[in-house]
């Protein structure tokens, strides 16, 4: 395929849009997030836009907060 062909930009655009859609579909929004103040793990409920805490703490975050005291 010649670089100056008219099909190449269309093929590249379709491929890039496909990669973007694949990343969007495989994005895991239910992954736990760390609360920076308490180092507690929580999940954001996208339907009601609220935090559900898991009563678990991130040890690395706690260690880092203890170093800053």
C-alpha positions, -999 to +999 in steps of 0.1 A: +000+000+000+014+033-011+017+060+017+000+085-006-031+064-012-065+077-001-074+044+017-045+046+042-059+075+063-093+058+065-077+025+075-056+042+102-086+061+116-107+029+118-079+011+135-073+038+161-110+041+168-111+003+172-083+005+198-100+033+216-133+014+218-114-017+230-098+003+258-132+018+268-149-016+269-122-033+289-119-005+314-126-018+349-145+009+368-153-014+396-116-017+407-110-005+443-097+030+448-077+043+477-090+071+499-060+095+503-070+107+537-077+073+554-059+049+531-091+028+530-102+010+498-135+019+483-156+013+451-175+041+434-210+031+425-217+046+391-255+044+393-258+065+424-224+081+423-214+072+459-185+055+476-188+020+492-160+014+516-146-021+518-132-020+554-097-028+540-066-006+541-037-002+517-006-010+537+018+010+514-004+041+518-004+036+556+034+031+557+038+063+536+015+083+559+035+071+589+068+083+574+053+118+571+046+121+608 
